Amino acid sequence: MSSDGEKVFAGGRTAPRRSGSSPSGRASRGYASGKQEYLIRLRKIEGQVRGLQRLIEEDAWCPDVVVQVASATRALQEVALGLLNDHLGHCVLNAARGPDGASGELAEVVATIRQVMRL
């Protein structure tokens, strides 16, 4: 974070100030309208991970554990894709409509996609 509270990215680039603040003074997030659904999905994934722990504790058959790991991984990937879609449809689109365009947001999206592809 910079001294004035802006997020600082690699290379010293700071995130542009966001418009559309919520009543709490924070910028509204792209996922705000689906926040409860995301939380429900994440709680289900948390349950899947606890189930994985139980499988290991109970010495379950390796392929069964691997299949369940893949299932939890896929569920997390779906959450990530949904969040990225919301970010593109809300944050990046709104920035593109602004006077400065969306070059900073697009660079941020590209960096995020790079990180996700490394999984």
Secondary structure by P-SEA (a helix, b strand, c coil): cccccccccccccccccccccccccccccccccaaaaaaaaaaaaaaaaaaaaaaaaacccaaaaaaaaaaaaaaaaaaaaaaaaaaaacaaaaaaacccccaaaaaaaaaaaaaaaac
